[in-house]
Amino acid sequence: MSAIVKFFLKNPEKKKMGEIVVISRENMLLLGNFLPTTEFQPCEELFREFECAVNDQLFKEVERLEEAIQGLNFYLTDSPLDENIFEIEDLQIMKDGVSFRLRSS
């Protein structure tokens, strides 16, 4: 991926949770930086717990937390007006960045 791409992370109520700046791609996995808004604060603990579970290799807990994160139904747009909507999966927001996959149709 040669160009930097910016997305807006939103919840089903169309609240902007933050901005994602994609800086690289590994196969279908997009990697970048996450700039949260105050709307993201209620979700921070869930992602922190997920990161700790991954680091501690607590596989059942990771699975439970992955399902909870997927249940948030976050999606991406490339403009503030939701002109283009991109469904995502495998969203991971950790202290050193963000990764996700665009869901194929």
Buried (B, 14 or more C-beta within 10 A) or exposed (E): EEEEBBBBBBBEEEEBBBBBBBBEEEEEEBBBBBEBEEBBEEBEEBBBBBBBBBEEEBEEBBEBBBEBBEEBEBBBBBEEEEEEEEEBBBBBBBEEBBBBBBEEE
